[in-house]
């Protein structure tokens, strides 16, 4: 089932069962302004409080959805699900004689990332009722009576697309006069909050190149966690982007510009030399994590010879699990990859925790702007100093973005040829 098919099916399911619900938040904004269903958005469905228990039962017990359904979180006020890889969130809208109330939760970095109430928005009842309909995807969706006012309260000037690097329509634009209690409104990305939470032993490191929108989304995601970000940008400079980076630096993160197309290897080597934390989480600018990283440090503690712990990814383009854990054997010009289901191996994805010590004796080959990955792990294997470990419980999400201008640089056969010649490889088997 595609995202559209799931949404239309749920719409019909709720309507057939006479549920009072509303197509909500950023999904509503994009539907009205852009006539667009964003495949990377969470789908937000607002449910009036008297119907919430019924909705949970309908979704969780539905025979058509159940084979594709994964429950992420279930609270009294919300049901967060993944259906065939797409996120659908059903949240309660409370109401009284005058107002409707939206409750927004997020992970509290000062309380072991427990989900806690962040703020509450109070909408005048006449903004919602009587409910209206809006034609989208060829059918009518239930929407607030006054769509313009509903979106204006939360997003401000919602009709003007935000083109700045950092400027996606954001809950922080909410008109504070509509907050239930202003002291409850704690900006999620405030500098004070970050100064308190950047005290972990883990650094997050990645390089970005010509994927500004994707990079911004990844940064915003990681800012929910208590990890200092180390980022190199080898793309184009812009004043808008630099203003955003300045704010990140104030929060304690490290962002540096590098020469255009200097290559992944050069960019990563620059970063590892700057990092002070004893553990480094390496990923790409289109990858997110599903849980805290601290628990995976246990593998390093149990085996002092493990230098790298890699995980697996859910690919949101193919809707398949992405694995890359292998033993490597290079003999007589043939490089063999032998799959490893769990435990010690020789190579893992660019989604891995490293001991900082690993980089005391090895870095990436800076002549390999791309196709740097297996080269690094072959040299690590030959050093025979650090072990590589594949941990199935270290899971992330991969959102590949393949724009034409990016692909031009990403697919350059000369670097593959250089890698093959460097190692005398004539044939590759197993991948």
C-alpha positions in Angstrom: 0.0 0.0 0.0 1.2 3.5 -0.9 0.9 6.4 1.5 -2.0 7.8 -0.6 -3.8 4.4 -0.6 -3.4 4.1 3.2 -4.6 7.6 3.8 -7.7 7.2 1.5 -8.5 3.8 3.2 -8.2 5.3 6.7 -10.4 8.3 5.6 -13.1 5.9 4.4 -12.7 3.7 7.5 -13.2 6.6 9.9 -16.1 8.1 7.9 -17.9 4.7 7.7 -17.7 4.4 11.4 -19.0 7.9 12.0 -15.8 9.2 13.6 -15.5 12.9 14.2 -12.0 13.6 12.9 -10.0 16.3 11.0 -7.1 16.3 8.5 -4.6 18.3 10.4 -1.4 20.4 10.9 1.3 20.6 8.2 -0.6 18.0 6.0 -3.6 20.3 5.9 -1.3 23.3 5.1 0.3 21.5 2.1 -3.0 20.2 0.9 -4.6 23.6 0.8 -1.6 25.7 -0.3 0.2 23.2 -2.6 -2.3 20.4 -3.3 0.5 18.1 -2.2 0.8 14.9 -0.1 4.4 14.8 1.1 5.7 11.2 1.2 8.1 12.1 4.0 5.6 13.8 6.3 3.9 12.2 9.2 0.2 12.1 8.6 -1.6 13.8 11.4 -5.2 13.0 12.1 -7.0 14.9 14.8 -9.8 12.9 16.6 -12.3 14.4 19.0 -11.8 13.0 22.5 -15.1 11.1 22.6 -14.0 9.0 19.6 -10.3 8.3 20.4 -10.8 4.9 22.1 -12.9 3.8 19.2 -10.3 5.0 16.6 -7.6 3.0 18.4 -9.6 -0.2 18.2 -10.5 0.4 14.6 -6.9 0.9 13.5 -5.3 -1.8 15.7 -7.8 -4.5 14.8 -8.2 -3.7 11.1 -7.5 -6.8 9.0 -6.3 -4.9 6.0 -3.9 -2.6 7.9 -2.6 -5.2 10.4 -0.1 -6.9 8.1 1.6 -3.5 7.5 1.1 -2.0 11.0 3.7 -1.2 13.6 2.7 0.6 16.8 5.4 3.2 17.7 3.7 4.7 20.7 0.3 4.5 22.4 -0.8 6.9 25.0 -4.2 7.8 26.3 -4.2 10.9 24.0 -2.3 9.6 21.0 -1.7 6.6 18.8 1.5 6.8 16.7 1.9 4.1 14.0 4.0 3.1 11.0 1.9 1.6 8.3 3.9 0.0 5.5 6.8 2.4 6.5 4.6 5.5 6.5 3.9 7.3 9.8 0.3 8.0 10.8 -0.4 9.8 14.1 -3.9 9.9 15.6 -4.1 12.5 18.3 -6.8 13.6 20.7 -8.5 17.0 20.3 -10.0 18.0 23.7 -12.8 20.6 23.9 -15.1 22.5 26.2 -17.9 25.0 25.6 -15.5 27.6 24.1 -12.3 26.0 22.9 -10.5 23.1 21.3 -7.1 22.0 22.7 -4.1 20.5 20.9 -1.5 18.9 23.1 2.1 18.7 21.8 4.6 16.3 23.3 8.3 15.8 22.7 11.3 14.0 24.3 12.8 15.8 27.2 16.6 15.7 27.0 16.9 16.6 30.7 14.8 13.6 31.7 16.3 10.6 29.8 14.4 11.7 26.7 11.0 10.8 28.2 8.0 12.0 26.3 6.6 15.0 28.1 4.0 17.8 27.4 5.7 20.7 25.7 2.8 23.1 25.0 -0.9 23.3 24.5 -2.7 25.4 21.8 -6.2 26.6 22.4 -8.3 27.2 19.4 -11.7 29.1 19.5 -14.4 26.5 18.9 -15.8 28.5 16.0 -12.5 28.0 14.1 -13.3 24.3 14.0 -17.1 23.9 14.2 -19.1 23.2 12.3 -16.6 21.1 10.5 -16.1 21.8 6.8 -14.8 19.7 3.9 -11.9 20.3 1.5 -11.4 18.3 -1.8 -8.0 16.7 -1.8 -6.8 13.7 -3.7 -10.1 13.7 -5.5 -12.2 13.2 -2.4 -13.6 15.4 0.5 -11.6 15.5 3.7 -13.0 16.9 7.0 -11.2 20.1 7.9 -11.7 23.0 10.3 -14.5 25.4 9.5 -12.1 28.3 9.1 -9.0 26.8 7.5 -7.2 30.1 7.2 -7.5 31.0 10.9 -6.7 27.5 12.0 -3.4 27.5 10.1 -2.6 31.2 10.9 -2.8 30.5 14.6 -0.2 27.8 14.4 2.0 28.8 11.5 1.6 32.6 11.0 2.0 33.5 7.3 1.2 30.0 6.1 0.3 31.0 2.6 3.8 32.1 1.7 6.2 29.2 1.1 9.3 29.5 3.2 12.3 29.3 1.0 15.1 29.9 3.5 17.3 26.9 4.3 16.1 26.9 7.9 12.6 28.3 7.4 10.1 25.5 7.1 6.8 26.3 8.7 7.3 25.5 12.3 5.3 25.1 15.5 7.5 27.8 17.0 5.6 30.4 14.9 2.5 29.8 17.0 0.7 32.9 18.1 1.5 32.8 21.9 -1.8 34.5 22.7 -3.4 31.1 21.9 -1.3 29.1 24.4 -3.1 27.8 27.4 -0.4 29.0 29.7 2.7 30.7 28.2 5.0 29.4 30.9 4.2 25.9 29.5 5.7 26.9 26.1 9.3 25.8 26.1 10.8 26.3 22.7 12.2 23.0 21.7 15.3 24.4 20.2 16.2 27.2 22.6 19.9 27.9 23.2 19.5 27.5 27.0 18.2 24.0 26.6 21.1 23.0 24.4 23.7 24.4 26.8 22.3 22.1 29.4 22.0 19.0 27.3 25.3 18.8 25.4 27.1 16.8 28.1 27.2 13.4 26.5 30.2 11.3 25.5 28.8 10.8 22.0 29.3 13.1 19.1 27.2 12.9 15.9 29.2 13.5 12.7 28.2 13.8 9.0 29.1 15.8 5.9 26.6 17.4 3.5 26.9 18.2 -0.1 24.3 19.9 -2.3 21.3 18.5 -0.3 20.5 21.6 1.9 16.9 20.7 2.5 17.7 17.1 3.5 20.5 18.3 5.7 18.2 20.8 7.5 15.7 18.1 8.2 18.4 15.8 9.6 19.8 18.6 11.8 16.4 19.4 13.2 15.8 15.7 13.9 19.1 15.3 15.8 18.6 18.5 17.8 16.0 16.6 19.8 18.8 14.4 21.2 21.6 15.4 23.6 24.4 15.0 21.1 26.8 17.6 19.8 26.7 17.8 16.0 29.9 18.0 13.9 29.0 18.9 10.3 31.0 19.8 7.3 29.3 21.5 4.3 31.2 21.1 1.0 28.3 22.6 -1.0 27.4 26.2 -2.0 27.6 29.1 0.5 24.5 31.2 1.2 23.8 34.0 3.7 20.6 32.3 4.7 22.4 29.0 5.4 25.1 30.8 7.3 22.6 32.5 9.6 21.2 29.1 10.5 24.7 27.7 11.1 25.5 30.6 13.4 22.6 29.7 15.6 23.7 26.1 15.7 27.2 27.2 16.7 25.7 29.3 19.6 24.1 26.1 20.8 27.5 24.4 20.9 27.5 22.5 17.6 30.4 22.6 15.2 29.7 23.4 11.5 32.5 24.2 9.1 32.6 25.1 5.4 35.0 23.2 3.2 36.0 23.7 -0.4 33.3 22.7 -2.9 33.4 19.0 -3.7 36.4 18.3 -1.6 35.1 14.8 -1.1 33.7 12.7 1.7 37.0 11.4 2.9 38.6 14.8 3.2 35.5 16.1 5.0 35.3 13.3 7.5 39.0 13.5 8.3 38.6 17.2 9.1 35.8 16.3 11.5 37.4 13.5 13.5 40.4 15.7 14.2 38.0 18.2 15.8 36.0 15.9 17.9 36.8 15.6 21.6 34.1 13.1 22.6 35.3 9.5 23.2 32.6 8.0 20.9 31.5 9.2 17.4 28.3 8.3 15.6 28.9 8.5 11.9 26.0 8.8 9.5 25.0 10.6 6.3 22.9 13.7 5.9 19.8 11.6 5.0 19.8 9.3 8.0 17.9 9.4 11.4 18.1 7.2 14.4 15.2 5.4 16.1 16.5 5.3 19.7 19.2 6.7 22.0 22.7 5.6 21.2 23.9 5.2 24.8 22.8 1.6 25.3 24.9 0.5 22.3 28.0 1.6 24.1 27.7 -1.6 26.2 29.3 -3.5 23.4 32.4 -1.4 23.6 32.5 -1.9 27.3 32.2 -5.7 27.1 34.8 -6.1 24.4 37.7 -3.5 24.5 38.8 -4.6 21.1 35.6 -3.5 19.3 36.2 -0.3 17.6 33.1 0.0 15.4 29.4 -0.9 16.1 27.2 -0.8 13.0 23.5 -1.1 12.6 20.7 -1.5 10.0 18.4 0.9 8.2 14.8 1.1 7.1 15.0 2.5 3.5 12.0 4.8 3.0 12.4 4.9 -0.7 12.3 1.1 -1.3 10.4 0.3 1.9 12.9 -2.4 2.6 15.4 -3.2 5.3 18.9 -2.0 4.4 21.7 -4.3 5.6 25.4 -4.2 4.8 27.3 -6.4 7.3 29.9 -8.7 5.8 33.1 -10.5 6.2 35.6 -9.3 3.5 38.1 -11.6 1.8 40.4 -10.4 -1.0 42.2 -13.2 -2.8 43.8 -13.3 -6.3 42.0 -10.2 -7.4 38.5 -11.3 -6.2 36.9 -9.4 -3.4 34.2 -11.6 -1.7 31.5 -10.2 0.6 30.1 -12.9 3.0 26.9 -11.8 4.8 26.9 -11.7 8.6 23.5 -11.7 10.4 24.8 -10.7 13.8 28.1 -10.1 15.6 31.6 -9.7 14.4 32.2 -8.8 10.8 34.5 -6.6 8.6 32.3 -3.9 7.2 29.0 -2.2 8.2 26.9 0.7 6.9 27.7 4.4 7.2 25.5 4.2 10.2 27.9 3.2 13.0 29.4 4.1 16.4 33.2 4.4 16.6 35.6 4.7 19.4 37.5 8.0 18.8 40.7 6.0 19.4 40.2 4.2 16.1 41.1 7.3 14.2 44.5 7.6 15.9 45.8 5.0 13.4 43.5 5.2 10.4 41.7 7.9 8.4 39.9 7.9 5.1 41.9 8.0 1.8 41.4 11.6 0.7 42.0 10.7 -3.0 38.8 8.8 -2.8 36.2 11.5 -2.9 33.6 8.8 -3.1 33.7 4.9 -3.1 35.7 5.4 0.1 33.7 3.0 2.2 35.1 -0.5 1.5 38.6 1.0 1.2 38.5 2.2 4.8 37.3 -1.1 6.1 39.8 -3.2 4.2 42.6 -1.1 5.6 41.0 -1.4 9.1 40.9 -5.1 8.7 44.5 -5.3 7.6 45.6 -3.3 10.7 44.2 -6.1 12.8 43.8 -3.8 15.8 40.1 -3.1 16.0 37.1 -5.4 15.5 33.8 -4.4 13.8 30.5 -5.5 15.3 27.0 -5.6 13.7 24.2 -4.9 16.2 20.7 -5.6 14.8 19.1 -3.5 17.5 20.9 -0.3 16.3 18.2 0.8 13.9 17.8 3.9 11.8 15.7 5.4 9.0 17.1 6.2 5.6 15.5 8.9 3.4 17.5 8.8 0.1 17.3 12.0 -2.0 18.7 11.7 -5.4 18.6 15.0 -7.2 20.1 15.2 -10.7 22.8 17.7 -9.8 23.8 15.6 -6.8 23.9 12.3 -8.8 26.3 13.9 -11.2 28.9 14.1 -8.5 27.8 11.0 -6.7 28.2 8.6 -9.6 31.7 9.1 -10.9 33.3 5.9 -12.3 36.9 7.2 -12.0 36.7 6.8 -8.3 35.5 3.2 -8.5 38.3 2.5 -11.0 40.8 4.0 -8.6 39.6 1.8 -5.7 39.7 -1.3 -7.8 43.2 -0.5 -9.1 44.5 0.4 -5.7 43.6 -3.1 -4.3 44.2 -5.0 -7.5 40.5 -6.0 -7.6 39.3 -7.6 -10.9 36.0 -9.0 -9.6 33.6 -8.4 -6.7 31.2 -11.1 -5.4 28.5 -11.2 -2.8 27.0 -7.7 -3.1 
